[in-house]
Amino acid sequence: MKRFCMHSLRHTYATCAVESGMPPKVLQKLLGHASIKTTMGRYVHVTDDSMADAVRQFELSRTKSP
């Protein structure tokens, strides 16, 4: 790692929490944010894995439709 900041762990935690199914409002409370916009807009990031999972889920839903 070139550069590491302890604050980055909050972003990692927030992203992993949402990816694992934690409700965003619960995460907001845990992080101490007054606004859900701060939690979801600044702390939760879209990962390559979550993008791939979303595309797979969409494709599966399309093949199950009549």
PDB file of N, CA, C and O in Angstrom:
ATOM      1  N   MET A   1       0.830  -1.183   0.000  1.00  0.00           N
ATOM      2  CA  MET A   1       0.000   0.000   0.000  1.00  0.00           C
ATOM      3  C   MET A   1       0.873   1.244   0.000  1.00  0.00           C
ATOM      4  O   MET A   1       1.814   1.371   0.783  1.00  0.00           O
ATOM      5  N   LYS A   2       0.542   2.133  -0.878  1.00  0.00           N
ATOM      6  CA  LYS A   2       1.286   3.385  -0.938  1.00  0.00           C
ATOM      7  C   LYS A   2       0.873   4.326   0.190  1.00  0.00           C
ATOM      8  O   LYS A   2       1.713   4.894   0.888  1.00  0.00           O
ATOM      9  N   ARG A   3      -0.444   4.477   0.352  1.00  0.00           N
ATOM     10  CA  ARG A   3      -0.939   5.440   1.325  1.00  0.00           C
ATOM     11  C   ARG A   3      -2.131   4.825   2.050  1.00  0.00           C
ATOM     12  O   ARG A   3      -3.010   4.236   1.420  1.00  0.00           O
ATOM     13  N   PHE A   4      -2.158   4.958   3.345  1.00  0.00           N
ATOM     14  CA  PHE A   4      -3.250   4.388   4.123  1.00  0.00           C
ATOM     15  C   PHE A   4      -3.713   5.390   5.162  1.00  0.00           C
ATOM     16  O   PHE A   4      -2.904   6.038   5.827  1.00  0.00           O
ATOM     17  N   CYS A   5      -5.002   5.506   5.289  1.00  0.00           N
ATOM     18  CA  CYS A   5      -5.595   6.418   6.259  1.00  0.00           C
ATOM     19  C   CYS A   5      -6.648   5.631   7.045  1.00  0.00           C
ATOM     20  O   CYS A   5      -7.470   4.930   6.454  1.00  0.00           O
ATOM     21  N   MET A   6      -6.622   5.745   8.345  1.00  0.00           N
ATOM     22  CA  MET A   6      -7.599   5.017   9.168  1.00  0.00           C
ATOM     23  C   MET A   6      -9.030   5.378   8.785  1.00  0.00           C
ATOM     24  O   MET A   6      -9.931   4.546   8.894  1.00  0.00           O
ATOM     25  N   HIS A   7      -9.240   6.597   8.341  1.00  0.00           N
ATOM     26  CA  HIS A   7     -10.587   7.018   7.946  1.00  0.00           C
ATOM     27  C   HIS A   7     -11.101   6.183   6.767  1.00  0.00           C
ATOM     28  O   HIS A   7     -12.308   5.996   6.614  1.00  0.00           O
ATOM     29  N   SER A   8     -10.195   5.691   5.949  1.00  0.00           N
ATOM     30  CA  SER A   8     -10.585   4.847   4.816  1.00  0.00           C
ATOM     31  C   SER A   8     -11.304   3.584   5.271  1.00  0.00           C
ATOM     32  O   SER A   8     -12.111   3.023   4.530  1.00  0.00           O
ATOM     33  N   LEU A   9     -11.011   3.139   6.484  1.00  0.00           N
ATOM     34  CA  LEU A   9     -11.685   1.947   7.009  1.00  0.00           C
ATOM     35  C   LEU A   9     -13.187   2.179   7.170  1.00  0.00           C
ATOM     36  O   LEU A   9     -13.977   1.244   7.033  1.00  0.00           O
ATOM     37  N   ARG A  10     -13.579   3.407   7.458  1.00  0.00           N
ATOM     38  CA  ARG A  10     -15.019   3.713   7.557  1.00  0.00           C
ATOM     39  C   ARG A  10     -15.697   3.515   6.209  1.00  0.00           C
ATOM     40  O   ARG A  10     -16.816   3.005   6.142  1.00  0.00           O
ATOM     41  N   HIS A  11     -15.029   3.914   5.147  1.00  0.00           N
ATOM     42  CA  HIS A  11     -15.576   3.736   3.810  1.00  0.00           C
ATOM     43  C   HIS A  11     -15.663   2.248   3.467  1.00  0.00           C
ATOM     44  O   HIS A  11     -16.668   1.784   2.929  1.00  0.00           O
ATOM     45  N   THR A  12     -14.607   1.514   3.781  1.00  0.00           N
ATOM     46  CA  THR A  12     -14.588   0.074   3.522  1.00  0.00           C
ATOM     47  C   THR A  12     -15.683  -0.617   4.319  1.00  0.00           C
ATOM     48  O   THR A  12     -16.409  -1.456   3.785  1.00  0.00           O
ATOM     49  N   TYR A  13     -15.802  -0.270   5.592  1.00  0.00           N
ATOM     50  CA  TYR A  13     -16.845  -0.847   6.441  1.00  0.00           C
ATOM     51  C   TYR A  13     -18.232  -0.554   5.870  1.00  0.00           C
ATOM     52  O   TYR A  13     -19.068  -1.452   5.772  1.00  0.00           O
ATOM     53  N   ALA A  14     -18.471   0.689   5.496  1.00  0.00           N
ATOM     54  CA  ALA A  14     -19.780   1.078   4.978  1.00  0.00           C
ATOM     55  C   ALA A  14     -20.117   0.308   3.699  1.00  0.00           C
ATOM     56  O   ALA A  14     -21.237  -0.179   3.541  1.00  0.00           O
ATOM     57  N   THR A  15     -19.166   0.202   2.806  1.00  0.00           N
ATOM     58  CA  THR A  15     -19.385  -0.508   1.552  1.00  0.00           C
ATOM     59  C   THR A  15     -19.663  -1.990   1.808  1.00  0.00           C
ATOM     60  O   THR A  15     -20.608  -2.549   1.252  1.00  0.00           O
ATOM     61  N   CYS A  16     -18.853  -2.617   2.635  1.00  0.00           N
ATOM     62  CA  CYS A  16     -19.041  -4.044   2.942  1.00  0.00           C
ATOM     63  C   CYS A  16     -20.360  -4.286   3.675  1.00  0.00           C
ATOM     64  O   CYS A  16     -21.032  -5.289   3.433  1.00  0.00           O
ATOM     65  N   ALA A  17     -20.726  -3.378   4.559  1.00  0.00           N
ATOM     66  CA  ALA A  17     -21.976  -3.528   5.311  1.00  0.00           C
ATOM     67  C   ALA A  17     -23.182  -3.528   4.370  1.00  0.00           C
ATOM     68  O   ALA A  17     -24.065  -4.377   4.490  1.00  0.00           O
ATOM     69  N   VAL A  18     -23.218  -2.586   3.447  1.00  0.00           N
ATOM     70  CA  VAL A  18     -24.333  -2.517   2.495  1.00  0.00           C
ATOM     71  C   VAL A  18     -24.324  -3.732   1.576  1.00  0.00           C
ATOM     72  O   VAL A  18     -25.378  -4.301   1.292  1.00  0.00           O
ATOM     73  N   GLU A  19     -23.145  -4.135   1.110  1.00  0.00           N
ATOM     74  CA  GLU A  19     -23.055  -5.309   0.234  1.00  0.00           C
ATOM     75  C   GLU A  19     -23.507  -6.577   0.947  1.00  0.00           C
ATOM     76  O   GLU A  19     -23.990  -7.508   0.303  1.00  0.00           O
ATOM     77  N   SER A  20     -23.359  -6.626   2.260  1.00  0.00           N
ATOM     78  CA  SER A  20     -23.777  -7.814   3.008  1.00  0.00           C
ATOM     79  C   SER A  20     -25.246  -7.768   3.402  1.00  0.00           C
ATOM     80  O   SER A  20     -25.762  -8.718   3.990  1.00  0.00           O
ATOM     81  N   GLY A  21     -25.924  -6.663   3.079  1.00  0.00           N
ATOM     82  CA  GLY A  21     -27.365  -6.582   3.322  1.00  0.00           C
ATOM     83  C   GLY A  21     -27.798  -5.705   4.479  1.00  0.00           C
ATOM     84  O   GLY A  21     -28.982  -5.683   4.815  1.00  0.00           O
ATOM     85  N   MET A  22     -26.876  -4.980   5.102  1.00  0.00           N
ATOM     86  CA  MET A  22     -27.264  -4.106   6.202  1.00  0.00           C
ATOM     87  C   MET A  22     -28.165  -2.987   5.674  1.00  0.00           C
ATOM     88  O   MET A  22     -27.840  -2.359   4.666  1.00  0.00           O
ATOM     89  N   PRO A  23     -29.281  -2.733   6.334  1.00  0.00           N
ATOM     90  CA  PRO A  23     -30.139  -1.623   5.905  1.00  0.00           C
ATOM     91  C   PRO A  23     -29.384  -0.292   6.001  1.00  0.00           C
ATOM     92  O   PRO A  23     -28.718  -0.024   7.001  1.00  0.00           O
ATOM     93  N   PRO A  24     -29.490   0.526   4.973  1.00  0.00           N
ATOM     94  CA  PRO A  24     -28.770   1.802   4.973  1.00  0.00           C
ATOM     95  C   PRO A  24     -29.058   2.691   6.183  1.00  0.00           C
ATOM     96  O   PRO A  24     -28.152   3.367   6.671  1.00  0.00           O
ATOM     97  N   LYS A  25     -30.291   2.706   6.673  1.00  0.00           N
ATOM     98  CA  LYS A  25     -30.608   3.540   7.836  1.00  0.00           C
ATOM     99  C   LYS A  25     -29.896   3.044   9.089  1.00  0.00           C
ATOM    100  O   LYS A  25     -29.515   3.850   9.939  1.00  0.00           O
ATOM    101  N   VAL A  26     -29.710   1.743   9.218  1.00  0.00           N
ATOM    102  CA  VAL A  26     -28.961   1.195  10.347  1.00  0.00           C
ATOM    103  C   VAL A  26     -27.503   1.630  10.241  1.00  0.00           C
ATOM    104  O   VAL A  26     -26.900   2.062  11.223  1.00  0.00           O
ATOM    105  N   LEU A  27     -26.948   1.511   9.048  1.00  0.00           N
ATOM    106  CA  LEU A  27     -25.569   1.940   8.825  1.00  0.00           C
ATOM    107  C   LEU A  27     -25.409   3.426   9.131  1.00  0.00           C
ATOM    108  O   LEU A  27     -24.417   3.829   9.739  1.00  0.00           O
ATOM    109  N   GLN A  28     -26.357   4.226   8.722  1.00  0.00           N
ATOM    110  CA  GLN A  28     -26.325   5.664   9.004  1.00  0.00           C
ATOM    111  C   GLN A  28     -26.198   5.905  10.507  1.00  0.00           C
ATOM    112  O   GLN A  28     -25.383   6.718  10.944  1.00  0.00           O
ATOM    113  N   LYS A  29     -26.998   5.205  11.284  1.00  0.00           N
ATOM    114  CA  LYS A  29     -26.950   5.358  12.743  1.00  0.00           C
ATOM    115  C   LYS A  29     -25.602   4.906  13.302  1.00  0.00           C
ATOM    116  O   LYS A  29     -25.021   5.575  14.156  1.00  0.00           O
ATOM    117  N   LEU A  30     -25.112   3.765  12.812  1.00  0.00           N
ATOM    118  CA  LEU A  30     -23.831   3.243  13.302  1.00  0.00           C
ATOM    119  C   LEU A  30     -22.676   4.195  13.023  1.00  0.00           C
ATOM    120  O   LEU A  30     -21.770   4.342  13.844  1.00  0.00           O
ATOM    121  N   LEU A  31     -22.713   4.840  11.864  1.00  0.00           N
ATOM    122  CA  LEU A  31     -21.640   5.771  11.507  1.00  0.00           C
ATOM    123  C   LEU A  31     -21.833   7.154  12.122  1.00  0.00           C
ATOM    124  O   LEU A  31     -20.918   7.977  12.113  1.00  0.00           O
ATOM    125  N   GLY A  32     -23.033   7.404  12.659  1.00  0.00           N
ATOM    126  CA  GLY A  32     -23.286   8.681  13.320  1.00  0.00           C
ATOM    127  C   GLY A  32     -23.586   9.830  12.381  1.00  0.00           C
ATOM    128  O   GLY A  32     -23.357  10.991  12.721  1.00  0.00           O
ATOM    129  N   HIS A  33     -24.096   9.513  11.200  1.00  0.00           N
ATOM    130  CA  HIS A  33     -24.412  10.558  10.229  1.00  0.00           C
ATOM    131  C   HIS A  33     -25.825  11.097  10.447  1.00  0.00           C
ATOM    132  O   HIS A  33     -26.748  10.335  10.735  1.00  0.00           O
ATOM    133  N   ALA A  34     -25.987  12.395  10.311  1.00  0.00           N
ATOM    134  CA  ALA A  34     -27.305  13.011  10.428  1.00  0.00           C
ATOM    135  C   ALA A  34     -28.141  12.768   9.171  1.00  0.00           C
ATOM    136  O   ALA A  34     -29.371  12.753   9.226  1.00  0.00           O
ATOM    137  N   SER A  35     -27.467  12.580   8.048  1.00  0.00           N
ATOM    138  CA  SER A  35     -28.158  12.444   6.769  1.00  0.00           C
ATOM    139  C   SER A  35     -27.794  11.134   6.077  1.00  0.00           C
ATOM    140  O   SER A  35     -26.626  10.744   6.048  1.00  0.00           O
ATOM    141  N   ILE A  36     -28.786  10.465   5.526  1.00  0.00           N
ATOM    142  CA  ILE A  36     -28.550   9.242   4.751  1.00  0.00           C
ATOM    143  C   ILE A  36     -27.755   9.576   3.486  1.00  0.00           C
ATOM    144  O   ILE A  36     -27.053   8.722   2.944  1.00  0.00           O
ATOM    145  N   LYS A  37     -27.869  10.813   3.026  1.00  0.00           N
ATOM    146  CA  LYS A  37     -27.107  11.236   1.846  1.00  0.00           C
ATOM    147  C   LYS A  37     -25.601  11.161   2.103  1.00  0.00           C
ATOM    148  O   LYS A  37     -24.833  10.799   1.212  1.00  0.00           O
ATOM    149  N   THR A  38     -25.190  11.499   3.303  1.00  0.00           N
ATOM    150  CA  THR A  38     -23.770  11.402   3.645  1.00  0.00           C
ATOM    151  C   THR A  38     -23.331   9.949   3.627  1.00  0.00           C
ATOM    152  O   THR A  38     -22.295   9.613   3.052  1.00  0.00           O
ATOM    153  N   THR A  39     -24.114   9.094   4.252  1.00  0.00           N
ATOM    154  CA  THR A  39     -23.772   7.673   4.333  1.00  0.00           C
ATOM    155  C   THR A  39     -23.679   7.049   2.952  1.00  0.00           C
ATOM    156  O   THR A  39     -22.672   6.433   2.606  1.00  0.00           O
ATOM    157  N   MET A  40     -24.725   7.210   2.172  1.00  0.00           N
ATOM    158  CA  MET A  40     -24.790   6.525   0.877  1.00  0.00           C
ATOM    159  C   MET A  40     -24.004   7.250  -0.209  1.00  0.00           C
ATOM    160  O   MET A  40     -23.463   6.609  -1.109  1.00  0.00           O
ATOM    161  N   GLY A  41     -23.935   8.560  -0.139  1.00  0.00           N
ATOM    162  CA  GLY A  41     -23.260   9.323  -1.178  1.00  0.00           C
ATOM    163  C   GLY A  41     -21.755   9.441  -1.016  1.00  0.00           C
ATOM    164  O   GLY A  41     -21.022   9.515  -2.003  1.00  0.00           O
ATOM    165  N   ARG A  42     -21.297   9.458   0.218  1.00  0.00           N
ATOM    166  CA  ARG A  42     -19.866   9.654   0.461  1.00  0.00           C
ATOM    167  C   ARG A  42     -19.145   8.417   0.979  1.00  0.00           C
ATOM    168  O   ARG A  42     -17.951   8.248   0.732  1.00  0.00           O
ATOM    169  N   TYR A  43     -19.852   7.556   1.688  1.00  0.00           N
ATOM    170  CA  TYR A  43     -19.173   6.442   2.348  1.00  0.00           C
ATOM    171  C   TYR A  43     -19.349   5.101   1.657  1.00  0.00           C
ATOM    172  O   TYR A  43     -18.453   4.258   1.717  1.00  0.00           O
ATOM    173  N   VAL A  44     -20.479   4.886   1.005  1.00  0.00           N
ATOM    174  CA  VAL A  44     -20.719   3.609   0.335  1.00  0.00           C
ATOM    175  C   VAL A  44     -20.297   3.746  -1.122  1.00  0.00           C
ATOM    176  O   VAL A  44     -20.719   4.667  -1.821  1.00  0.00           O
ATOM    177  N   HIS A  45     -19.458   2.817  -1.567  1.00  0.00           N
ATOM    178  CA  HIS A  45     -18.931   2.850  -2.921  1.00  0.00           C
ATOM    179  C   HIS A  45     -19.376   1.621  -3.697  1.00  0.00           C
ATOM    180  O   HIS A  45     -19.598   0.562  -3.110  1.00  0.00           O
ATOM    181  N   VAL A  46     -19.506   1.752  -4.996  1.00  0.00           N
ATOM    182  CA  VAL A  46     -19.853   0.630  -5.857  1.00  0.00           C
ATOM    183  C   VAL A  46     -18.559  -0.099  -6.215  1.00  0.00           C
ATOM    184  O   VAL A  46     -17.622   0.494  -6.751  1.00  0.00           O
ATOM    185  N   THR A  47     -18.528  -1.384  -5.911  1.00  0.00           N
ATOM    186  CA  THR A  47     -17.337  -2.180  -6.215  1.00  0.00           C
ATOM    187  C   THR A  47     -17.543  -2.936  -7.525  1.00  0.00           C
ATOM    188  O   THR A  47     -18.670  -3.083  -7.998  1.00  0.00           O
ATOM    189  N   ASP A  48     -16.464  -3.406  -8.094  1.00  0.00           N
ATOM    190  CA  ASP A  48     -16.554  -4.218  -9.313  1.00  0.00           C
ATOM    191  C   ASP A  48     -17.390  -5.469  -9.057  1.00  0.00           C
ATOM    192  O   ASP A  48     -18.189  -5.872  -9.903  1.00  0.00           O
ATOM    193  N   ASP A  49     -17.204  -6.079  -7.890  1.00  0.00           N
ATOM    194  CA  ASP A  49     -17.974  -7.282  -7.551  1.00  0.00           C
ATOM    195  C   ASP A  49     -19.463  -6.995  -7.447  1.00  0.00           C
ATOM    196  O   ASP A  49     -20.280  -7.783  -7.923  1.00  0.00           O
ATOM    197  N   SER A  50     -19.825  -5.872  -6.829  1.00  0.00           N
ATOM    198  CA  SER A  50     -21.245  -5.552  -6.695  1.00  0.00           C
ATOM    199  C   SER A  50     -21.862  -5.234  -8.054  1.00  0.00           C
ATOM    200  O   SER A  50     -23.028  -5.550  -8.291  1.00  0.00           O
ATOM    201  N   MET A  51     -21.101  -4.617  -8.941  1.00  0.00           N
ATOM    202  CA  MET A  51     -21.593  -4.367 -10.303  1.00  0.00           C
ATOM    203  C   MET A  51     -21.826  -5.689 -11.039  1.00  0.00           C
ATOM    204  O   MET A  51     -22.867  -5.876 -11.669  1.00  0.00           O
ATOM    205  N   ALA A  52     -20.862  -6.598 -10.959  1.00  0.00           N
ATOM    206  CA  ALA A  52     -20.990  -7.892 -11.624  1.00  0.00           C
ATOM    207  C   ALA A  52     -22.167  -8.674 -11.057  1.00  0.00           C
ATOM    208  O   ALA A  52     -22.915  -9.298 -11.811  1.00  0.00           O
ATOM    209  N   ASP A  53     -22.341  -8.649  -9.739  1.00  0.00           N
ATOM    210  CA  ASP A  53     -23.475  -9.346  -9.114  1.00  0.00           C
ATOM    211  C   ASP A  53     -24.808  -8.762  -9.573  1.00  0.00           C
ATOM    212  O   ASP A  53     -25.756  -9.505  -9.828  1.00  0.00           O
ATOM    213  N   ALA A  54     -24.884  -7.456  -9.679  1.00  0.00           N
ATOM    214  CA  ALA A  54     -26.121  -6.812 -10.116  1.00  0.00           C
ATOM    215  C   ALA A  54     -26.454  -7.179 -11.553  1.00  0.00           C
ATOM    216  O   ALA A  54     -27.618  -7.418 -11.876  1.00  0.00           O
ATOM    217  N   VAL A  55     -25.451  -7.226 -12.416  1.00  0.00           N
ATOM    218  CA  VAL A  55     -25.678  -7.606 -13.819  1.00  0.00           C
ATOM    219  C   VAL A  55     -26.136  -9.053 -13.891  1.00  0.00           C
ATOM    220  O   VAL A  55     -27.072  -9.372 -14.624  1.00  0.00           O
ATOM    221  N   ARG A  56     -25.480  -9.939 -13.131  1.00  0.00           N
ATOM    222  CA  ARG A  56     -25.891 -11.356 -13.110  1.00  0.00           C
ATOM    223  C   ARG A  56     -27.316 -11.509 -12.616  1.00  0.00           C
ATOM    224  O   ARG A  56     -28.099 -12.267 -13.188  1.00  0.00           O
ATOM    225  N   GLN A  57     -27.655 -10.793 -11.558  1.00  0.00           N
ATOM    226  CA  GLN A  57     -29.009 -10.862 -11.000  1.00  0.00           C
ATOM    227  C   GLN A  57     -30.032 -10.385 -12.030  1.00  0.00           C
ATOM    228  O   GLN A  57     -31.094 -10.990 -12.176  1.00  0.00           O
ATOM    229  N   PHE A  58     -29.722  -9.326 -12.731  1.00  0.00           N
ATOM    230  CA  PHE A  58     -30.618  -8.820 -13.771  1.00  0.00           C
ATOM    231  C   PHE A  58     -30.786  -9.846 -14.888  1.00  0.00           C
ATOM    232  O   PHE A  58     -31.900 -10.103 -15.346  1.00  0.00           O
ATOM    233  N   GLU A  59     -29.668 -10.431 -15.321  1.00  0.00           N
ATOM    234  CA  GLU A  59     -29.734 -11.420 -16.395  1.00  0.00           C
ATOM    235  C   GLU A  59     -30.565 -12.627 -15.976  1.00  0.00           C
ATOM    236  O   GLU A  59     -31.350 -13.148 -16.768  1.00  0.00           O
ATOM    237  N   LEU A  60     -30.396 -13.071 -14.737  1.00  0.00           N
ATOM    238  CA  LEU A  60     -31.184 -14.204 -14.246  1.00  0.00           C
ATOM    239  C   LEU A  60     -32.663 -13.875 -14.204  1.00  0.00           C
ATOM    240  O   LEU A  60     -33.495 -14.717 -14.542  1.00  0.00           O
ATOM    241  N   SER A  61     -33.000 -12.669 -13.796  1.00  0.00           N
ATOM    242  CA  SER A  61     -34.405 -12.281 -13.729  1.00  0.00           C
ATOM    243  C   SER A  61     -35.027 -12.207 -15.118  1.00  0.00           C
ATOM    244  O   SER A  61     -36.219 -12.466 -15.283  1.00  0.00           O
ATOM    245  N   ARG A  62     -34.228 -11.855 -16.108  1.00  0.00           N
ATOM    246  CA  ARG A  62     -34.732 -11.764 -17.481  1.00  0.00           C
ATOM    247  C   ARG A  62     -34.967 -13.152 -18.077  1.00  0.00           C
ATOM    248  O   ARG A  62     -35.884 -13.325 -18.880  1.00  0.00           O
ATOM    249  N   THR A  63     -34.161 -14.136 -17.703  1.00  0.00           N
ATOM    250  CA  THR A  63     -34.320 -15.492 -18.255  1.00  0.00           C
ATOM    251  C   THR A  63     -35.480 -16.225 -17.581  1.00  0.00           C
ATOM    252  O   THR A  63     -36.006 -17.184 -18.146  1.00  0.00           O
ATOM    253  N   LYS A  64     -35.885 -15.799 -16.396  1.00  0.00           N
ATOM    254  CA  LYS A  64     -36.998 -16.435 -15.689  1.00  0.00           C
ATOM    255  C   LYS A  64     -38.346 -15.874 -16.118  1.00  0.00           C
ATOM    256  O   LYS A  64     -39.379 -16.497 -15.873  1.00  0.00           O
ATOM    257  N   SER A  65     -38.351 -14.709 -16.754  1.00  0.00           N
ATOM    258  CA  SER A  65     -39.605 -14.091 -17.191  1.00  0.00           C
ATOM    259  C   SER A  65     -40.161 -14.831 -18.400  1.00  0.00           C
ATOM    260  O   SER A  65     -39.405 -15.285 -19.259  1.00  0.00           O
ATOM    261  N   PRO A  66     -41.517 -14.955 -18.467  1.00  0.00           N
ATOM    262  CA  PRO A  66     -42.124 -15.633 -19.621  1.00  0.00           C
ATOM    263  C   PRO A  66     -41.969 -14.881 -20.917  1.00  0.00           C
ATOM    264  O   PRO A  66     -42.434 -15.343 -21.959  1.00  0.00           O
TER     265      PRO A  66
END
